[in-house]
Amino acid sequence: MDHHTTLLLTPTAPMQARIDSLFHLRTLGTPTAIHTICAAFHSTDSDLLLHELAYVLGQIGSTRALPHLYEVLHSKTKVYTPIVRHEAAEAIGAIGQMESIEILEKYADPATEPEKCVYETCQIAVELIKEAQKKGKRHGPTGYVPSQHEKGIAGANSIMQRIPLYRPRITNRREFIHQGITRHLSR
């Protein structure tokens, strides 16, 4: 199992490490990463992490996440707080599939959905999907596209992990500069 997968799915791992792993998996955006993020809904009771899981699935924009997001919105197997359900509805809207409208409309009615933040988000998500369909385009992204900065960080982290000698020896900028000067002077 990948280090980030293990961290994200470990309930006793520090929250910052779990969130860092979540955003690393978002950058990958692979089917395996999406599966791991969806599985993480069952590994925590933290509203913060649950909210971020739904948020990231919306950013990735893959239809693979929809069944999991529907389950969070329905809250049948686990009781999710309104803020987590709101974020699931927002993610469903961001993915932007027409078949999601029927589900979102169920929760967009204040007569049947008691939580204002949930029904308002569902109303907005339905309108966004419908408007995007009128314009002939899908509302949501086809997948998360990392910025050049994130690609650079991911590449640098990958290189550093493959060359473990650099990580323990160079821990800060001052040490890095000192080692560079020492190497230069010793030539």
PEVEN-V981626 format. One record per helix or strand. SS is the DSSP state (H for helix, E for strand). FROM is the first residue (numbers start at 1). LEN is the number of residues. If there is no record, write none. Layout:
BEGIN
SS/FROM/LEN  SS/FROM/LEN
END
This chain:
BEGIN
H/3/7  H/15/14  H/31/12  H/47/14  H/63/12  H/82/14  H/100/8  H/116/19  H/148/15  H/164/6  H/173/13
END
